[in-house]
């Protein structure tokens, strides 16, 4: 039996339009094929299974202050909530998803309040075997099979939490990340799937990407430019 206070009802009424909007977007975009996807199948092949297992949970987040630190603090707490939330065992675990919806973040602020938060917290989530994804209307991340497709665009700003899957390798070996960050990502990836790789190509690509990142790190440490960047005055122009 579920009971509600009048304040809880008011809050639920405020949140309901966003919950419905994102739930509809999940069903009609992520769980469907798209002509610009560049491959067959659904935009996110895991979503139909997650919908069937009823493992997608949504929360409307309204920070008291729209500043990056507060949003980081909120999202950090959800990492532990996610790990403890059901299901915690069994096949359905891999389909567990949290969608944190931020309706009060204006589109012009998504680069700092969504994208930068995601970039800063990604290592914190990856070390726990999780992925943190950023979604909003101006997201420019290209599709893996069609660089002109924008799969991470959503009608309302979102940060999504889910478990890492084997197919996440492209997001963990990106040259946009510093080599020391890539090393941590790839070591976590290899440890997580160890001898359970379904596609050997992912294993060998991860090993190669890890070797490349370690080589880059060695070269950076021995580079005069790298040594100069350590100078406290190197940022003064």
Secondary structure, 3 states (H helix, E strand, C coil): CCCCCHHHHHHHHHHHHHHHHHHHHHHHHHCCCCCCCCCCCCCCCCHHHHHHHCCEEEEECCCCCCCHHHHHHHHHHHHHHHHHCCCCCCHHHHHCEEEEECCCCCHHHHHHHHHHHHHHHHHHHHCCCEEEEEECCCCCCCCCCCCCCCCCCCCCCEEEEEECCHHHHHHHCCCCCCHHHHHHHHHHHHHHHCCCCCCHHHHHHHHHHHHHHHHHHHHHHHCHHHHHHCCCCCCCC
